[in-house]
């Protein structure tokens, strides 16, 4: 399980290599025009059902796990690795492997699928979702002092405090 705070950096290690689908080599960093993979994340809030899709800001593939880097901000920018996880609590994540025969110069909407079931044109520069490689839970905690629900604490009076009906 991943734990993070609202409006912060999210760095995590997740095992994606056990379920690798594409034969792409482990390239770090991603090189334009070469066969490579990237990872599409789907985040679903357990209470509200809010769904967000995003690619990581960066990732490094190791022998058993992959290191992912995201930024939690106030606005969702899925191709830049920026999330908007405004609701604290539990989020389910699903990670999909996306394969390119010729990686484009940057993650751009016309070359990159934003949903697992999105149809993309046929061509080597278009990403293709290969399948689901990991599922898990993430807990997003609140930053002290900026909780979604805040309570005021009043100091007890020095003497008795009576409320009389009608007065």
N, C-alpha and C positions, 0 to 999 in steps of 0.2 A: 504494500500500500504506500502511496506517495502522500506526503504531508507538505503543505505550503501555507503561506499567509497571503491574504488579499493584497493586491498592489505590490508585488515583489517579483523577484527572480525565481523561476522554477527550473531547477536543474535536477535531473533524475537519471537513474540507471534502470533499464528495463530489458529483459531477455527477449530479443527479437530473432536471434540467430537460430534458436531451436526450431522455429517454424518458418525459416527462410523459404521463399517460393522461387524467386528469380535467380538465375545463375550469375547475376551481375557480380563483378569483383568488388572487394572492399576498398572503395576509393575515398580518401579523405585528404583534401576537400574534393567536392564534386567538380569535375572538369567538363567544360562545355564541349558538346559534340561527341562525347563518349558514352557507351552504355553504362547506366548507373541506376540506383534506386533512391527513393526518398520515402518518407513516412507521413501518411495522412492520419491525423488524430481526430477522433470524434469524442467530444465531452458531453455528457448528459447529466443534468442535475437531478438528484434523486427525488426532491420535493416538488420543484416547479416543472420539471420535464424540459427545461430550457436546453437546447442543443447548440453546440458550437463546433465548427470544424476549423482545423488549423494545421499548418506544417510547422515543424520546429524551426527556430531561429538558426540553430546549428545542431549537428549531431556527429558523433564519432563512433564507428563500429569497432568493437573489440571482439575477441574470440568467443565470448559467451554472452555478452550484453552490449547494449548500445547506450551511449550517453546522449541525452537530449537536453536542449536549452530552450526555454520559453521566457517571455516577459509578460507579466500580468499588468495590464494597463486599463485605462478607462474606456478604450475603444478597441473593437475587434478588428485586427488586420491579419487575416489568415495566411497570407503569403509572406509575411514578415516575422512570423513567430510570435505575434502579440495576441494575447487572450484578454477577455473581459469577464473574468469570473467574479461577478459582482455579488453573487449569493454565496454566503459561507455555508459549509456543510459538506456532504458527500457528493462526489461527482464520479460517474462511471466513465472510464475511458476505453476506447477501442482503437487499435492501431492497425492501419492498413498499409501494405507495401505497395508502392507505386513504382513502375519500371519505365524507363526511357531507353530507346535504342540510341538516340542522339540527344543528350541533355541540352535544353535550351540555355540561352545566356542568363536567364533568371527565371524564377518561378513567376509566370505570368498567367492570367486567367485563360487566355486562348490556348495555352499549351498544357495546362495543369488541371486535373480534375479536383473539384472542391467537395464532392460527395462520392461515396463509394460506388453508387449506382449511376453516376453521370456518364453519358455516352460522349466519347471524344472522337474527332475525326481520325481516320486511319492515316498513319504516317510515322516515320521514325522520331520526329521531334515532339510527338504528343504522348503524354504520360498515360499509362494504362494501369488501373487498379488491379493488382494480382490476387489479393485476398487478405483476409484477417490474419495477423501474426501475433497479437497479444490483446488481452482483456484484463482490466483490473479496476480497483477503486482508488480514489484520491480524496483526501480530506483537506478542505480549504478552511483555515482558521481565520479569525478576525484579528486585526491589529488592535492592541489595547488602546482604548480611548476613541476608537472610531467604529464601535460595534454597530450593527444594523439596528438593534434595539437597545436603547439607553434608558436608564432609570435615574431619577434624581433622589438624592438622599438628603433628608431634612434633619436638622439638629433638634433634639427634643427640647421643649421649653423648660425654663428653670422652675416655674411654678405650675400648678394644675391648670389644665387647659380644658374648660367645659364649654360645651355647645348646648344652649337651651333651645327647645323647640319654640318657634314663633318669635324669636327675638334676634 
